[in-house]
Amino acid sequence: MRAPSTVNPSLRPRHWPIWAAFGMLRAATLLPMPVQRILGRLIGRLFRLFGRRRASIARINVDLCFPELGEAERAALVRRHFEAFGIGLFELGFGWWGTNQRLRRLVTAHGLEHLHKALERGKGVILLSAHFTTLEIGGRLLALCADGLPLKALYRPSEHPVMERMVRSNRERQFGTPIPREDIRAMLRALKRGEAVWYASDQNFGHKGSVFAPFFGIPAATNTATTRLASMTGAVVVPFFTRRLPDGRYEQIISPALDNFPGPTPETDAERINRIIEDWVRQAPEQYFWTHRRFKDRPDDGPRFY
């Protein structure tokens, strides 16, 4: 009988090309930031040209959410989104491997006192964020700005062994042991220990555990986990947003904890959260993840968009 292989699955030869890609991404962190942004825009344009399916999804989302814009303006917004997406790839590498000294020079944080005040209650904090192209570097900047505070991050486990190893190890280096997105018990334990859990709930996870709430005026399946976690632990919800600025710097905005949360129903909470995220999107519309099928699940009598 052949002995089982002891080679780490992520190190098998078929995965060497993705390791090479990560190696190039890490090397790119040594480049000046303006150069990284130029390269990111070019790569984003290529993604738009060759990723026709994702480009179509982005255009449908933008058309739905910004009907007040003209057709040319919406097309331009989609082009800028893919450029922002390409920049986000380089930011992923910079967020993982950039030095603390370089990163600290690039960020201005507003509202850290709100996070300190929320943690002082001792019942945990849900750091409510959303899926922007600044997601990865935003997490690293948060860990830097909130140095020493008890933070935990969620992550989405991947079936690809290289992606799983890279995402998990880098989240672990910044936040300690990361929590798999579906591990509600681990989230509850972290909150009951008085920690802050970084959580983005704005994607479409289907009907299970969701309600339909308006997002840009369109009913969208919205996860109610934020309400459930806050109800079960007494944790407060602190909204948190990272924005890429035109001058190459980043702005982190930590808002005061939400009053009267949870509200009377999960539906009112979902609508409130969607309004917060919608406000963030309007501040930097090209930086939101428009390639996600946000309106995939529909009410029984609702139109299908994809």
DOSE-593596 format. One line per 3 residues: number of its first residue (from 1); their letters; for each residue x, y, z of N, C-alpha, C, O. Coordinates in steps of 0.05 Angstrom, whole numbers, always signed. Layout:
N
NUM> A> X:Y:Z:X:Y:Z:X:Y:Z:X:Y:Z  ...
//
This chain:
306
1> MRA> +17:-24:+0:+0:+0:+0:+18:+25:+0:+37:+26:+15  +11:+44:-17:+26:+69:-18:+21:+86:+6:-1:+91:+14  +44:+96:+18:+41:+113:+42:+29:+140:+34:+34:+150:+12
4> PST> +12:+151:+51:+0:+178:+45:+22:+199:+43:+42:+199:+57  +17:+218:+25:+37:+240:+21:+37:+258:+45:+16:+265:+57  +61:+266:+52:+64:+285:+75:+69:+314:+65:+73:+332:+81
7> VNP> +68:+318:+38:+72:+344:+27:+48:+362:+32:+25:+354:+28  +53:+386:+42:+32:+405:+46:+17:+409:+19:+30:+416:-1  -10:+406:+18:-24:+409:-8:-18:+436:-22:-18:+437:-46
10> SLR> -13:+457:-7:-8:+483:-19:+18:+484:-34:+23:+503:-49  +37:+465:-28:+63:+465:-40:+66:+447:-65:+88:+444:-76  +44:+435:-73:+45:+417:-96:+51:+433:-121:+44:+456:-124
13> PRH> +65:+420:-141:+74:+435:-165:+52:+450:-179:+57:+472:-191  +27:+440:-179:+6:+454:-195:-1:+481:-182:-13:+498:-195  +8:+485:-157:+2:+511:-144:+26:+530:-146:+24:+553:-136
16> WPI> +48:+522:-159:+71:+540:-160:+65:+566:-175:+75:+587:-167  +48:+566:-196:+43:+592:-210:+30:+612:-191:+36:+636:-193  +11:+603:-173:-1:+623:-156:+19:+633:-134:+18:+656:-126
19> WAA> +37:+615:-126:+58:+623:-108:+75:+644:-122:+83:+664:-109  +81:+640:-147:+97:+660:-162:+82:+687:-164:+95:+708:-161  +56:+686:-168:+40:+710:-169:+41:+725:-142:+44:+750:-141
22> FGM> +39:+710:-120:+41:+723:-94:+69:+734:-89:+73:+755:-77  +89:+720:-100:+117:+730:-98:+120:+757:-112:+133:+775:-102  +108:+759:-136:+109:+784:-151:+94:+806:-136:+102:+829:-136
25> LRA> +71:+799:-124:+55:+818:-109:+71:+829:-85:+70:+852:-79  +85:+810:-72:+102:+819:-49:+124:+837:-58:+131:+857:-45  +137:+830:-81:+158:+847:-92:+148:+875:-99:+162:+895:-96
28> ATL> +123:+876:-108:+111:+902:-117:+108:+921:-93:+106:+945:-97  +107:+911:-69:+104:+928:-45:+128:+946:-42:+127:+966:-28  +151:+939:-55:+175:+956:-53:+173:+980:-71:+189:+999:-69
31> LPM> +155:+979:-90:+152:+1001:-109:+139:+1026:-95:+125:+1023:-76  +145:+1050:-105:+131:+1073:-95:+101:+1070:-98:+92:+1058:-118  +86:+1081:-80:+57:+1078:-81:+45:+1089:-107:+27:+1076:-118
34> PVQ> +54:+1112:-118:+43:+1121:-144:+46:+1101:-166:+29:+1098:-183  +69:+1087:-166:+73:+1067:-187:+54:+1043:-183:+43:+1033:-202  +51:+1035:-158:+32:+1013:-153:+4:+1021:-162:-11:+1004:-173
37> RIL> -4:+1045:-158:-31:+1053:-167:-34:+1054:-197:-54:+1046:-208  -13:+1062:-211:-14:+1062:-240:-17:+1034:-250:-33:+1028:-267  +0:+1016:-239:-2:+988:-247:-29:+976:-240:-40:+960:-256
40> GRL> -39:+983:-217:-65:+973:-209:-87:+982:-228:-105:+966:-235  -87:+1007:-237:-107:+1016:-256:-105:+1001:-282:-126:+993:-294  -81:+996:-291:-78:+981:-316:-89:+953:-314:-103:+943:-332
43> IGR> -82:+939:-292:-92:+912:-288:-123:+912:-285:-136:+894:-295  -133:+932:-272:-162:+934:-269:-176:+937:-296:-197:+925:-301  -164:+952:-314:-175:+955:-341:-175:+929:-356:-194:+922:-370
46> LFR> -154:+914:-352:-152:+887:-365:-174:+869:-354:-186:+854:-369  -178:+869:-327:-200:+853:-315:-227:+860:-328:-243:+843:-333  -231:+886:-332:-257:+894:-343:-260:+884:-372:-282:+875:-380
49> LFG> -238:+885:-387:-240:+876:-415:-243:+846:-417:-259:+836:-434  -229:+830:-401:-230:+801:-403:-250:+788:-384:-257:+765:-389  -258:+802:-364:-278:+791:-345:-306:+801:-352:-317:+817:-336
52> RRR> -316:+794:-375:-341:+806:-385:-365:+800:-366:-382:+817:-363  -365:+776:-354:-387:+769:-336:-387:+788:-312:-408:+799:-305  -364:+792:-300:-363:+810:-277:-368:+839:-285:-381:+854:-270
55> ASI> -359:+847:-308:-364:+874:-318:-394:+878:-322:-405:+900:-316  -408:+857:-332:-437:+859:-335:-451:+862:-309:-470:+877:-306  -443:+846:-289:-455:+848:-262:-451:+876:-250:-470:+888:-239
58> ARI> -427:+887:-253:-421:+914:-242:-439:+934:-256:-449:+952:-243  -442:+932:-282:-459:+951:-297:-488:+950:-288:-501:+970:-285  -498:+925:-284:-526:+922:-275:-529:+935:-248:-549:+949:-243
61> NVD> -511:+930:-229:-512:+941:-202:-512:+971:-203:-528:+985:-189  -494:+982:-218:-491:+1012:-219:-516:+1024:-232:-526:+1045:-223  -527:+1011:-253:-551:+1021:-265:-574:+1021:-246:-591:+1040:-245
64> LCF> -576:+1000:-229:-598:+998:-210:-595:+1019:-188:-615:+1031:-179  -571:+1023:-178:-567:+1040:-155:-564:+1069:-161:-568:+1086:-143  -557:+1076:-185:-553:+1105:-192:-569:+1112:-217:-558:+1122:-237
67> PEL> -596:+1109:-216:-612:+1116:-239:-611:+1146:-245:-618:+1154:-267  -603:+1162:-225:-603:+1191:-229:-580:+1200:-247:-580:+1222:-257  -560:+1182:-251:-537:+1188:-268:-544:+1182:-297:-560:+1164:-303
70> GEA> -531:+1196:-315:-534:+1191:-343:-520:+1165:-351:-503:+1155:-335  -525:+1154:-374:-513:+1129:-383:-483:+1131:-384:-469:+1113:-376  -473:+1154:-395:-444:+1157:-397:-431:+1159:-369:-409:+1148:-365
73> ERA> -445:+1172:-350:-434:+1174:-323:-433:+1146:-309:-414:+1140:-295  -454:+1130:-314:-454:+1103:-302:-432:+1086:-314:-419:+1070:-300  -428:+1088:-340:-407:+1073:-354:-379:+1081:-343:-362:+1064:-339
76> ALV> -376:+1107:-338:-350:+1117:-328:-346:+1107:-299:-324:+1101:-292  -368:+1106:-283:-365:+1095:-256:-357:+1066:-256:-340:+1058:-240  -367:+1050:-275:-359:+1022:-277:-329:+1021:-284:-314:+1004:-273
79> RRH> -320:+1038:-302:-291:+1038:-309:-274:+1045:-285:-253:+1032:-281  -283:+1065:-270:-267:+1073:-247:-268:+1051:-226:-248:+1047:-211  -290:+1036:-224:-291:+1015:-205:-270:+994:-211:-256:+984:-192
82> FEA> -267:+986:-236:-247:+965:-242:-219:+975:-237:-201:+960:-230  -215:+1001:-242:-188:+1012:-235:-184:+1011:-205:-162:+1004:-196  -204:+1018:-190:-202:+1016:-160:-198:+987:-152:-183:+982:-133
85> FGI> -211:+968:-165:-207:+940:-159:-178:+931:-164:-166:+917:-148  -166:+940:-186:-138:+934:-192:-120:+946:-171:-100:+933:-162  -125:+971:-163:-109:+983:-141:-112:+967:-116:-92:+963:-101
88> GLF> -136:+957:-111:-141:+941:-87:-124:+915:-86:-117:+906:-64  -118:+904:-109:-100:+880:-110:-73:+887:-99:-61:+872:-84  -62:+910:-108:-36:+918:-98:-37:+926:-68:-18:+921:-53
91> ELG> -60:+937:-60:-64:+944:-32:-65:+918:-15:-56:+919:+8  -75:+897:-26:-75:+872:-12:-47:+864:-4:-41:+857:+19  -29:+865:-24:-1:+859:-18:+12:+879:+1:+27:+871:+19
94> FGW> +5:+904:-2:+16:+924:+16:+6:+921:+44:+20:+925:+64  -20:+913:+46:-32:+909:+72:-20:+884:+86:-18:+884:+111  -12:+864:+71:+0:+840:+82:+29:+844:+89:+38:+834:+110
97> WGT> +44:+858:+71:+73:+858:+74:+86:+885:+77:+110:+887:+81  +70:+906:+75:+82:+933:+78:+91:+937:+107:+80:+925:+126  +111:+954:+110:+121:+959:+137:+102:+978:+153:+88:+994:+141
100> NQR> +102:+975:+179:+86:+992:+196:+92:+1021:+192:+74:+1038:+191  +118:+1027:+189:+127:+1055:+186:+115:+1068:+161:+105:+1090:+162  +115:+1053:+138:+104:+1064:+113:+74:+1067:+116:+63:+1087:+107
103> LRR> +61:+1047:+127:+32:+1048:+129:+22:+1071:+147:+2:+1084:+141  +36:+1075:+170:+27:+1095:+188:+27:+1123:+176:+12:+1141:+183  +46:+1128:+157:+48:+1154:+144:+25:+1159:+125:+20:+1182:+117
106> LVT> +10:+1138:+118:-10:+1140:+97:-39:+1143:+108:-57:+1147:+93  -43:+1140:+134:-70:+1138:+145:-76:+1160:+165:-59:+1168:+181  -100:+1170:+163:-111:+1188:+183:-136:+1175:+195:-155:+1168:+180
109> AHG> -136:+1170:+221:-159:+1157:+234:-176:+1177:+249:-166:+1194:+263  -202:+1175:+245:-221:+1192:+259:-239:+1174:+276:-250:+1154:+266  -243:+1181:+302:-262:+1167:+318:-252:+1143:+334:-269:+1127:+343
112> LEH> -226:+1141:+337:-216:+1119:+354:-227:+1119:+382:-230:+1098:+395  -234:+1143:+391:-245:+1145:+418:-272:+1130:+421:-279:+1121:+442  -286:+1128:+399:-312:+1114:+400:-307:+1084:+404:-322:+1071:+418
115> LHK> -286:+1073:+392:-279:+1045:+396:-270:+1040:+424:-278:+1020:+437  -253:+1058:+435:-244:+1055:+463:-268:+1056:+482:-270:+1039:+500  -286:+1075:+478:-309:+1077:+495:-327:+1053:+494:-337:+1043:+514
118> ALE> -330:+1042:+470:-347:+1018:+467:-335:+994:+481:-349:+978:+493  -308:+991:+478:-295:+968:+491:-295:+970:+521:-295:+950:+535  -296:+994:+532:-296:+998:+561:-322:+986:+574:-322:+980:+598
121> RGK> -342:+982:+558:-367:+970:+569:-363:+941:+576:-377:+930:+593  -343:+928:+564:-336:+900:+570:-354:+879:+559:-352:+856:+567  -372:+886:+540:-391:+867:+529:-385:+861:+500:-401:+848:+486
124> GVI> -363:+869:+490:-356:+864:+462:-365:+886:+443:-384:+901:+449  -353:+886:+420:-359:+906:+399:-360:+892:+372:-342:+877:+365  -382:+897:+357:-383:+888:+330:-374:+912:+312:-389:+932:+310
127> LLS> -351:+909:+300:-340:+930:+283:-353:+926:+255:-344:+910:+239  -373:+941:+250:-389:+938:+225:-375:+951:+202:-372:+976:+202  -368:+935:+182:-356:+947:+157:-371:+936:+133:-392:+924:+136
130> AHF> -360:+940:+109:-372:+931:+85:-351:+924:+65:-327:+930:+69  -359:+912:+43:-339:+902:+23:-332:+924:+3:-346:+928:-18  -311:+938:+9:-299:+957:-9:-273:+946:-20:-262:+927:-9
133> TTL> -262:+959:-41:-237:+950:-51:-214:+955:-32:-191:+946:-36  -219:+971:-11:-199:+977:+9:-200:+957:+33:-188:+962:+53  -215:+935:+29:-221:+918:+52:-196:+907:+66:-193:+910:+90
136> EIG> -177:+896:+50:-153:+884:+63:-135:+905:+75:-126:+901:+98  -129:+926:+61:-111:+946:+73:-125:+960:+96:-112:+969:+114  -152:+962:+94:-167:+974:+116:-164:+959:+142:-162:+970:+163
139> GRL> -164:+932:+140:-160:+916:+163:-132:+920:+176:-130:+922:+200  -112:+921:+159:-85:+925:+169:-82:+953:+182:-70:+955:+203  -94:+973:+169:-93:+1000:+181:-108:+1001:+207:-100:+1015:+226
142> LAL> -130:+987:+209:-145:+986:+234:-128:+974:+256:-127:+984:+278  -114:+952:+250:-97:+939:+270:-75:+958:+279:-67:+957:+302  -65:+974:+260:-43:+993:+268:-55:+1016:+285:-43:+1022:+306
145> CAD> -77:+1027:+276:-88:+1050:+291:-98:+1043:+318:-97:+1058:+337  -109:+1018:+320:-120:+1009:+346:-100:+991:+360:-108:+972:+373  -75:+998:+358:-53:+981:+369:-58:+974:+398:-62:+992:+415
148> GLP> -58:+948:+404:-62:+940:+432:-90:+933:+440:-95:+921:+461  -110:+942:+423:-137:+936:+430:-144:+907:+422:-133:+896:+403  -163:+894:+436:-169:+866:+431:-187:+863:+406:-211:+866:+408
151> LKA> -175:+858:+383:-189:+857:+358:-189:+828:+347:-169:+814:+350  -211:+820:+334:-212:+795:+320:-224:+800:+292:-240:+818:+289  -215:+785:+273:-224:+788:+245:-237:+762:+236:-228:+740:+243
154> LYR> -258:+765:+220:-269:+742:+206:-254:+737:+180:-241:+755:+170  -256:+713:+170:-246:+708:+143:-262:+686:+131:-275:+670:+144  -262:+685:+104:-277:+665:+89:-259:+642:+81:-242:+646:+64
157> PSE> -261:+619:+94:-244:+596:+87:-246:+590:+57:-268:+591:+45  -223:+583:+45:-222:+577:+16:-216:+548:+12:-200:+536:+27  -228:+537:-9:-221:+509:-17:-194:+508:-30:-182:+486:-32
160> HPV> -184:+530:-40:-158:+531:-53:-136:+532:-31:-136:+551:-15  -119:+513:-29:-100:+511:-6:-81:+535:-4:-74:+543:+18  -73:+547:-27:-55:+570:-25:-70:+594:-15:-60:+608:+3
163> MER> -94:+599:-25:-109:+622:-16:-116:+619:+13:-114:+638:+29  -124:+595:+21:-130:+590:+49:-106:+596:+67:-109:+609:+88  -83:+586:+59:-59:+590:+75:-51:+620:+77:-44:+630:+98
166> MVR> -53:+634:+54:-44:+662:+54:-64:+680:+69:-55:+696:+86  -89:+677:+64:-109:+695:+78:-109:+689:+108:-108:+708:+124  -109:+664:+115:-110:+657:+144:-85:+666:+158:-87:+678:+180
169> SNR> -62:+662:+147:-37:+668:+160:-34:+699:+163:-24:+708:+184  -42:+714:+143:-39:+743:+145:-60:+755:+163:-53:+774:+177  -84:+745:+164:-103:+755:+183:-94:+748:+212:-97:+763:+230
172> ERQ> -82:+724:+214:-73:+715:+241:-50:+733:+251:-49:+740:+274  -32:+741:+233:-10:+759:+241:-20:+786:+250:-8:+798:+267  -42:+795:+239:-52:+822:+246:-72:+821:+270:-72:+840:+286
175> FGT> -88:+800:+272:-110:+800:+291:-110:+776:+310:-129:+773:+325  -89:+759:+309:-91:+734:+323:-107:+714:+308:-114:+718:+284  -115:+692:+320:-129:+670:+306:-155:+681:+294:-172:+691:+308
178> PIP> -157:+680:+267:-182:+691:+254:-205:+672:+258:-202:+648:+264  -229:+683:+255:-254:+668:+259:-266:+662:+232:-272:+680:+217  -270:+636:+225:-285:+630:+200:-312:+643:+199:-326:+645:+220
181> RED> -320:+653:+176:-344:+669:+174:-369:+655:+185:-387:+668:+195  -370:+628:+182:-394:+614:+190:-393:+605:+220:-412:+593:+229  -371:+610:+234:-368:+600:+261:-380:+620:+281:-366:+636:+294
184> IRA> -407:+618:+284:-421:+636:+301:-412:+633:+330:-410:+653:+345  -407:+608:+339:-399:+603:+366:-373:+618:+373:-370:+629:+394  -354:+617:+354:-328:+631:+359:-333:+661:+361:-320:+674:+377
187> MLR> -351:+672:+345:-357:+700:+346:-369:+707:+373:-362:+727:+386  -388:+690:+382:-400:+695:+408:-380:+694:+431:-380:+711:+449  -361:+675:+430:-341:+673:+451:-323:+698:+451:-317:+709:+472
190> ALK> -316:+707:+427:-299:+731:+426:-313:+756:+437:-302:+771:+453  -339:+759:+430:-354:+782:+440:-358:+780:+471:-356:+800:+485  -363:+756:+480:-367:+753:+509:-341:+757:+525:-342:+763:+549
193> RGE> -318:+754:+511:-293:+761:+524:-287:+791:+524:-267:+800:+534  -305:+806:+511:-302:+835:+510:-285:+845:+487:-274:+867:+488  -282:+828:+466:-265:+835:+443:-282:+849:+422:-306:+848:+422
196> AVW> -268:+862:+403:-281:+874:+380:-277:+855:+356:-255:+847:+350  -299:+849:+343:-299:+831:+320:-305:+847:+295:-326:+860:+293  -286:+846:+276:-289:+861:+251:-307:+844:+232:-300:+821:+226
199> YAS> -330:+856:+224:-350:+840:+210:-363:+856:+188:-373:+878:+192  -363:+845:+163:-376:+857:+140:-399:+839:+132:-396:+816:+125  -424:+850:+134:-448:+834:+130:-464:+842:+105:-487:+836:+103
202> DQN> -451:+856:+87:-466:+869:+65:-469:+852:+40:-480:+862:+20  -460:+827:+40:-463:+811:+16:-487:+793:+17:-498:+788:+39  -495:+783:-6:-519:+767:-8:-513:+738:-1:-498:+725:-15
205> FGH> -523:+729:+22:-518:+702:+31:-542:+684:+27:-544:+662:+38  -562:+693:+11:-586:+677:+7:-608:+683:+27:-605:+701:+44  -630:+668:+26:-653:+673:+43:-648:+665:+72:-659:+677:+90
208> KGS> -631:+645:+76:-627:+635:+103:-614:+656:+121:-593:+667:+115  -627:+662:+144:-616:+682:+162:-617:+710:+152:-602:+728:+161  -634:+716:+131:-635:+742:+119:-663:+753:+118:-683:+738:+120
211> VFA> -665:+779:+116:-691:+792:+110:-686:+810:+86:-663:+817:+79  -708:+819:+74:-705:+837:+51:-708:+866:+62:-728:+873:+75  -687:+882:+57:-687:+910:+66:-677:+927:+43:-661:+918:+27
214> PFF> -686:+952:+41:-678:+969:+19:-648:+975:+19:-637:+981:+40  -636:+973:-4:-608:+982:-9:-609:+998:-35:-613:+986:-56  -604:+1024:-33:-608:+1042:-56:-637:+1039:-66:-642:+1041:-90
217> GIP> -656:+1035:-48:-684:+1034:-55:-693:+1008:-67:-717:+1005:-75  -676:+987:-68:-682:+961:-79:-682:+940:-57:-662:+939:-43  -702:+924:-55:-702:+903:-34:-678:+885:-38:-674:+874:-60
220> AAT> -661:+881:-18:-637:+865:-20:-637:+845:+4:-642:+853:+27  -630:+820:-1:-627:+801:+20:-605:+810:+39:-582:+812:+30  -611:+815:+64:-593:+826:+83:-590:+808:+107:-610:+802:+120
223> NTA> -566:+800:+113:-561:+782:+135:-568:+795:+162:-562:+818:+166  -581:+780:+179:-589:+790:+205:-570:+782:+228:-577:+784:+252  -547:+771:+221:-528:+762:+242:-520:+784:+261:-516:+779:+285
226> TTR> -518:+809:+251:-510:+831:+269:-531:+834:+291:-523:+837:+314  -556:+832:+284:-577:+834:+305:-575:+811:+324:-577:+815:+348  -572:+787:+314:-571:+763:+331:-547:+764:+350:-550:+758:+374
229> LAS> -524:+771:+340:-500:+773:+356:-503:+793:+378:-496:+788:+402  -513:+817:+371:-517:+838:+391:-537:+830:+412:-534:+836:+436  -559:+816:+404:-580:+808:+423:-569:+787:+442:-576:+788:+466
232> MTG> -553:+769:+433:-543:+746:+449:-521:+754:+468:-516:+741:+488  -506:+776:+462:-482:+782:+478:-484:+810:+491:-469:+815:+510  -501:+827:+482:-501:+854:+492:-480:+872:+480:-475:+894:+488
235> AVV> -467:+861:+459:-446:+876:+445:-458:+901:+431:-481:+901:+423  -442:+922:+429:-450:+946:+414:-440:+944:+386:-420:+931:+381  -453:+959:+368:-445:+959:+340:-432:+986:+334:-444:+1007:+338
238> VPF> -407:+985:+324:-392:+1009:+318:-385:+1009:+288:-369:+992:+279  -398:+1026:+272:-392:+1027:+243:-363:+1036:+237:-353:+1054:+251  -351:+1025:+217:-323:+1029:+211:-319:+1029:+181:-327:+1009:+167
241> FTR> -306:+1050:+169:-304:+1053:+140:-276:+1063:+133:-265:+1081:+146  -264:+1050:+113:-238:+1059:+103:-241:+1069:+74:-252:+1055:+57  -232:+1093:+69:-234:+1106:+43:-207:+1113:+32:-190:+1124:+46
244> RLP> -203:+1106:+6:-178:+1114:-8:-182:+1142:-18:-202:+1148:-32  -163:+1160:-12:-165:+1188:-19:-150:+1193:-45:-132:+1178:-53  -157:+1215:-60:-144:+1220:-85:-114:+1226:-83:-100:+1221:-102
247> DGR> -105:+1235:-60:-76:+1241:-57:-60:+1217:-50:-36:+1219:-44  -72:+1193:-50:-56:+1168:-44:-57:+1160:-15:-44:+1140:-7  -70:+1176:+2:-72:+1169:+30:-98:+1154:+36:-114:+1150:+17
250> YEQ> -103:+1147:+61:-127:+1133:+69:-139:+1147:+93:-125:+1157:+110  -165:+1146:+94:-180:+1157:+116:-196:+1135:+129:-211:+1121:+115  -193:+1132:+155:-209:+1112:+170:-228:+1127:+188:-221:+1145:+203
253> IIS> -254:+1120:+186:-275:+1134:+201:-288:+1113:+219:-301:+1094:+209  -286:+1117:+245:-299:+1100:+264:-321:+1117:+277:-316:+1137:+291  -346:+1108:+273:-369:+1124:+282:-376:+1117:+311:-368:+1096:+321
256> PAL> -392:+1133:+324:-402:+1126:+351:-419:+1100:+350:-430:+1094:+329  -420:+1086:+372:-436:+1061:+373:-465:+1068:+367:-475:+1089:+375  -479:+1050:+353:-507:+1055:+346:-524:+1054:+371:-523:+1036:+388
259> DNF> -541:+1075:+374:-560:+1076:+397:-583:+1057:+391:-591:+1053:+368  -595:+1046:+412:-619:+1030:+410:-617:+1008:+390:-635:+1003:+373  -594:+994:+391:-590:+971:+373:-585:+947:+391:-568:+948:+409
262> PGP> -599:+925:+386:-619:+920:+366:-645:+936:+369:-652:+944:+391  -658:+940:+347:-683:+955:+347:-707:+936:+351:-703:+913:+360  -731:+945:+344:-755:+929:+349:-756:+904:+333:-768:+884:+342
265> TPE> -745:+903:+309:-746:+879:+292:-720:+877:+276:-706:+897:+272  -713:+852:+267:-690:+849:+250:-692:+865:+224:-672:+874:+213  -717:+869:+214:-720:+884:+190:-712:+913:+193:-699:+925:+175
268> TDA> -720:+926:+216:-712:+954:+220:-682:+956:+223:-670:+976:+214  -669:+936:+236:-640:+937:+239:-627:+934:+212:-607:+949:+206  -637:+916:+195:-625:+912:+169:-627:+937:+152:-608:+944:+138
271> ERI> -650:+950:+153:-654:+975:+138:-635:+996:+148:-624:+1012:+132  -631:+998:+174:-613:+1018:+186:-584:+1013:+177:-570:+1031:+169  -575:+988:+178:-548:+981:+169:-544:+987:+140:-524:+998:+132
274> NRI> -564:+980:+123:-561:+986:+94:-560:+1015:+89:-545:+1024:+70  -574:+1032:+105:-572:+1061:+101:-544:+1071:+107:-533:+1088:+93  -531:+1060:+128:-504:+1067:+135:-485:+1061:+113:-469:+1077:+105
277> IED> -487:+1036:+102:-469:+1027:+81:-474:+1044:+56:-455:+1051:+42  -499:+1049:+50:-506:+1066:+26:-493:+1093:+28:-483:+1104:+8  -493:+1105:+52:-480:+1131:+56:-450:+1129:+50:-438:+1147:+38
280> WVR> -437:+1107:+60:-409:+1103:+54:-404:+1101:+24:-385:+1113:+13  -421:+1085:+10:-418:+1081:-18:-419:+1107:-34:-404:+1112:-52  -438:+1124:-26:-441:+1150:-40:-416:+1168:-36:-411:+1185:-53
283> QAP> -401:+1164:-15:-376:+1179:-11:-354:+1170:-29:-337:+1186:-37  -354:+1145:-37:-332:+1134:-54:-344:+1112:-72:-338:+1089:-68  -362:+1119:-90:-378:+1098:-104:-361:+1079:-121:-368:+1055:-123
286> EQY> -338:+1088:-131:-322:+1070:-147:-308:+1049:-130:-298:+1029:-141  -306:+1053:-104:-291:+1035:-87:-308:+1012:-75:-297:+994:-62  -334:+1012:-80:-351:+990:-71:-348:+966:-89:-341:+969:-112
289> FWT> -354:+942:-78:-351:+917:-93:-376:+913:-111:-394:+898:-104  -377:+926:-134:-400:+924:-151:-401:+898:-167:-421:+892:-179  -379:+883:-167:-379:+857:-182:-393:+835:-166:-396:+813:-177
292> HRR> -402:+840:-142:-417:+820:-126:-446:+823:-134:-457:+845:-138  -460:+800:-136:-488:+800:-143:-505:+806:-119:-518:+789:-106  -505:+832:-112:-518:+840:-87:-548:+835:-88:-561:+831:-67
295> FKD> -560:+836:-111:-589:+832:-114:-596:+805:-126:-617:+803:-140  -580:+785:-121:-584:+759:-133:-610:+746:-123:-627:+738:-139  -614:+745:-96:-638:+734:-85:-660:+756:-84:-654:+779:-77
298> RPD> -684:+748:-93:-705:+767:-95:-729:+759:-79:-733:+735:-74  -746:+778:-70:-772:+770:-60:-787:+753:-80:-781:+754:-104  -806:+737:-71:-820:+719:-89:-832:+733:-113:-832:+721:-135
301> DGP> -841:+757:-110:-853:+771:-132:-835:+792:-144:-843:+809:-160  -809:+791:-137:-790:+811:-147:-777:+804:-173:-776:+780:-180  -769:+824:-189:-756:+819:-215:-728:+807:-211:-715:+812:-190
304> RFY> -719:+792:-230:-692:+781:-230:-674:+799:-247:-682:+809:-268  -650:+804:-236:-632:+823:-250:-608:+809:-263:-596:+821:-281  -600:+785:-255:-576:+772:-265:-583:+746:-280:-566:+733:-290
//
